[in-house]
């Protein structure tokens, strides 16, 4: 493990929750960029004249996902977010009542596919649920937003699919099984207190707060039975 990766993992553990890249170069919510390059605005350009730091951050993002020591998702306005495992456990508990409601439509189809076979790239998800093409783009993005917002899925790396790498998606309860179990054992009050103590907790809490006070009846997230269009794959 490189020194930089150790430093970044330490920062994530310290802050608990961080965006990867800053939101329009604003100081809040706190981002990993702010930790590594304080007081330096990010110049998002993929060229010889662009910031080397942006390229460095992009590669670092992949290393973080592949480390297995953090949760990577899109929790705040669809932006890349990293959580320490202890922060993830609190977030998992705070979103549990949402997951108990289950999933329908395209979100259910994508979830079933990932629960059966993870990890999968964006292209594989679209192909496996017959959501390829521009006409299905809005439906696919809407379904993914639902899955990200309640932590059903996690980013675990990248796949080379052409000029730009594609995110590799996995079923969260499979890749972070022990952390999910620990999160389910936390009380909602303790989870909320832990989350609010984070640097970005108050900024992100509204995205994670359960809509009601329903108690947990089962530990494994369930899917509604609306999965007729999912293509089953043979085990690898």
C-alpha positions as CSV (number, residue, x, y, z in Angstrom):
1,X,0.0,0.0,0.0
2,X,1.4,3.4,-1.0
3,X,2.0,6.2,1.5
4,X,-0.6,8.3,-0.3
5,X,-3.3,5.6,0.0
6,X,-2.5,5.2,3.7
7,X,-2.8,9.0,4.2
8,X,-6.1,9.1,2.3
9,X,-7.5,6.1,4.2
10,X,-6.5,7.8,7.5
11,X,-8.3,11.0,6.4
12,X,-11.5,9.1,5.5
13,X,-11.4,7.4,8.9
14,X,-10.9,10.7,10.6
15,X,-13.6,12.6,8.8
16,X,-16.0,9.6,8.3
17,X,-17.6,11.0,5.1
18,X,-16.1,12.9,2.3
19,X,-17.0,13.8,-1.2
20,X,-14.2,12.8,-3.6
21,X,-14.2,16.0,-5.7
22,X,-15.4,19.4,-4.5
23,X,-18.9,20.6,-5.4
24,X,-18.3,23.5,-7.7
25,X,-15.1,24.3,-5.8
26,X,-17.1,25.2,-2.7
27,X,-15.5,24.6,0.7
28,X,-18.5,22.5,1.9
29,X,-19.4,19.7,1.9
30,X,-15.8,18.7,2.7
31,X,-14.1,16.7,-0.1
32,X,-11.1,14.5,-0.3
33,X,-9.7,17.1,-2.6
34,X,-9.7,19.6,0.2
35,X,-7.8,17.2,2.4
36,X,-5.0,16.6,-0.2
37,X,-4.9,20.0,-1.8
38,X,-6.2,22.6,0.7
39,X,-7.0,26.1,-0.6
40,X,-6.4,24.9,-4.2
41,X,-9.3,25.1,-6.6
42,X,-9.8,22.1,-8.8
43,X,-9.4,22.7,-12.6
44,X,-11.4,19.9,-14.2
45,X,-9.6,19.5,-17.5
46,X,-8.4,16.3,-19.1
47,X,-5.5,17.7,-21.1
48,X,-1.8,18.2,-20.9
49,X,-2.5,21.6,-19.4
50,X,-4.9,20.3,-16.9
51,X,-4.2,19.6,-13.2
52,X,-2.0,16.6,-12.5
53,X,-3.9,16.4,-9.2
54,X,-7.2,15.6,-11.0
55,X,-5.6,12.6,-12.8
56,X,-3.9,11.6,-9.5
57,X,-7.3,11.8,-7.7
58,X,-9.0,9.7,-10.4
59,X,-6.4,6.9,-10.0
60,X,-6.6,7.2,-6.2
61,X,-10.4,6.8,-6.4
62,X,-9.9,3.4,-8.1
63,X,-7.4,2.3,-5.4
64,X,-9.8,3.3,-2.7
65,X,-12.6,1.3,-4.1
66,X,-10.4,-1.7,-4.6
67,X,-9.0,-1.5,-1.1
68,X,-12.1,-2.9,0.6
69,X,-11.6,-0.5,3.5
70,X,-14.2,2.1,2.6
71,X,-17.6,2.4,1.1
72,X,-17.8,4.2,-2.3
73,X,-21.2,5.5,-3.5
74,X,-23.1,8.4,-4.9
75,X,-24.9,9.8,-1.9
76,X,-25.0,13.6,-2.3
77,X,-26.5,15.0,-5.5
78,X,-25.1,12.0,-7.4
79,X,-21.6,12.9,-6.5
80,X,-18.9,10.4,-5.6
81,X,-18.7,9.9,-1.8
82,X,-16.5,7.8,0.4
83,X,-17.4,6.6,3.9
84,X,-15.3,5.0,6.5
85,X,-16.6,1.6,7.5
86,X,-17.9,2.9,10.9
87,X,-19.7,5.8,9.1
88,X,-21.1,3.4,6.6
89,X,-22.5,1.2,9.4
90,X,-24.4,4.2,10.8
91,X,-25.6,5.2,7.3
92,X,-26.7,1.6,6.6
93,X,-28.8,1.7,9.8
94,X,-30.3,5.1,8.9
95,X,-31.4,4.0,5.5
96,X,-32.7,0.6,6.6
97,X,-36.4,1.6,6.7
98,X,-36.2,2.7,3.1
99,X,-34.7,-0.7,2.0
100,X,-37.5,-2.5,3.9
101,X,-39.9,-0.9,1.5
102,X,-38.3,-3.0,-1.3
103,X,-37.8,-2.0,-4.9
104,X,-39.9,-2.0,-8.1
105,X,-39.4,-1.5,-11.8
106,X,-36.0,-1.0,-13.3
107,X,-34.4,-0.6,-9.9
108,X,-35.6,-4.0,-8.9
109,X,-34.2,-5.5,-12.1
110,X,-30.8,-4.0,-11.6
111,X,-30.7,-5.0,-8.0
112,X,-31.7,-8.6,-8.8
113,X,-28.9,-8.8,-11.4
114,X,-26.3,-7.5,-9.0
115,X,-27.4,-9.7,-6.2
116,X,-27.0,-12.7,-8.5
117,X,-23.8,-11.6,-10.2
118,X,-21.4,-8.9,-8.9
119,X,-19.5,-6.9,-9.8
120,X,-20.8,-5.6,-13.1
121,X,-20.0,-2.6,-15.2
122,X,-22.5,0.0,-16.4
123,X,-22.6,-1.6,-19.8
124,X,-23.2,-5.0,-18.3
125,X,-26.0,-3.7,-16.2
126,X,-27.7,-2.0,-19.1
127,X,-27.4,-5.1,-21.3
128,X,-28.5,-7.5,-18.5
129,X,-31.7,-5.5,-18.0
130,X,-32.4,-4.5,-21.6
131,X,-31.9,-0.8,-20.8
132,X,-29.3,-0.1,-23.6
133,X,-29.6,2.9,-25.8
134,X,-30.4,6.6,-25.5
135,X,-34.2,6.0,-25.2
136,X,-33.6,4.1,-21.9
137,X,-31.0,6.4,-20.5
138,X,-33.4,8.3,-18.2
139,X,-35.0,5.1,-16.9
140,X,-31.6,3.6,-16.1
141,X,-30.3,6.7,-14.4
142,X,-33.5,7.0,-12.3
143,X,-33.2,3.4,-11.2
144,X,-29.5,3.8,-10.3
145,X,-30.3,6.9,-8.3
146,X,-32.7,4.9,-6.1
147,X,-30.1,2.2,-5.6
148,X,-27.3,4.6,-4.7
149,X,-29.4,6.8,-2.4
150,X,-30.3,3.9,0.0
151,X,-26.9,2.1,-0.2
152,X,-28.2,-0.9,-2.1
153,X,-25.1,-0.9,-4.3
154,X,-21.4,0.1,-4.0
155,X,-18.6,1.0,-6.3
156,X,-15.8,-1.5,-6.1
157,X,-13.4,-0.6,-8.9
158,X,-13.3,0.3,-12.6
159,X,-13.6,-1.6,-15.9
160,X,-12.0,-0.5,-19.1
161,X,-14.8,-0.1,-21.6
162,X,-13.5,2.2,-24.4
163,X,-12.0,5.6,-24.0
164,X,-13.2,6.2,-20.5
165,X,-13.3,3.6,-17.7
166,X,-16.6,2.4,-16.4
167,X,-17.5,2.1,-12.7
168,X,-17.7,-1.5,-11.4
169,X,-20.9,-2.0,-9.3
170,X,-21.6,-4.6,-6.6
171,X,-24.4,-5.6,-4.2
172,X,-23.5,-3.8,-1.0
173,X,-24.7,-6.6,1.3
174,X,-22.4,-9.0,-0.4
175,X,-19.2,-7.0,-0.5
176,X,-19.6,-5.4,2.9
177,X,-21.5,-8.2,4.6
178,X,-19.9,-7.8,8.1
179,X,-20.2,-4.0,8.1
180,X,-23.9,-4.4,7.1
181,X,-24.5,-6.8,10.0
182,X,-22.8,-4.5,12.5
183,X,-24.9,-1.6,11.2
184,X,-28.1,-3.5,11.6
185,X,-27.3,-4.0,15.3
186,X,-26.9,-0.3,15.9
187,X,-29.8,1.7,17.4
188,X,-31.2,4.5,15.2
189,X,-30.4,7.1,17.8
190,X,-26.8,6.0,18.1
191,X,-26.4,6.0,14.4
192,X,-27.9,9.4,14.0
193,X,-25.6,10.8,16.8
194,X,-22.5,9.3,15.1
195,X,-23.5,10.7,11.7
196,X,-24.2,14.2,13.0
197,X,-20.7,14.2,14.6
198,X,-19.1,13.9,11.2
199,X,-17.7,16.9,9.5
200,X,-20.2,16.5,6.6
201,X,-22.9,14.8,8.7
202,X,-25.4,17.6,8.7
203,X,-24.9,18.3,5.0
204,X,-25.6,14.6,4.1
205,X,-28.0,13.6,6.9
206,X,-31.2,14.5,5.0
207,X,-30.1,12.1,2.3
208,X,-29.8,9.2,4.7
209,X,-32.6,9.8,7.3
210,X,-35.4,7.3,7.3
211,X,-38.8,8.5,6.5
212,X,-40.4,6.8,9.5
213,X,-39.6,5.0,12.7
214,X,-40.3,1.5,11.5
215,X,-38.3,-1.1,13.4
216,X,-36.2,-3.7,11.6
217,X,-37.9,-7.0,11.1
218,X,-35.4,-8.7,8.8
219,X,-31.6,-8.3,8.2
220,X,-31.4,-8.9,4.5
221,X,-32.7,-6.3,2.1
222,X,-35.6,-7.7,0.0
223,X,-36.8,-7.0,-3.5
224,X,-40.4,-6.8,-4.6
225,X,-41.5,-9.4,-7.0
226,X,-41.2,-7.3,-10.2
227,X,-38.3,-8.9,-11.9
228,X,-39.6,-10.6,-15.1
229,X,-37.3,-8.8,-17.5
230,X,-34.0,-9.7,-15.7
231,X,-31.7,-11.9,-17.7
232,X,-30.4,-14.7,-15.6
233,X,-26.7,-15.7,-16.0
234,X,-25.1,-18.9,-15.3
235,X,-22.7,-19.0,-12.3
236,X,-19.1,-18.1,-13.2
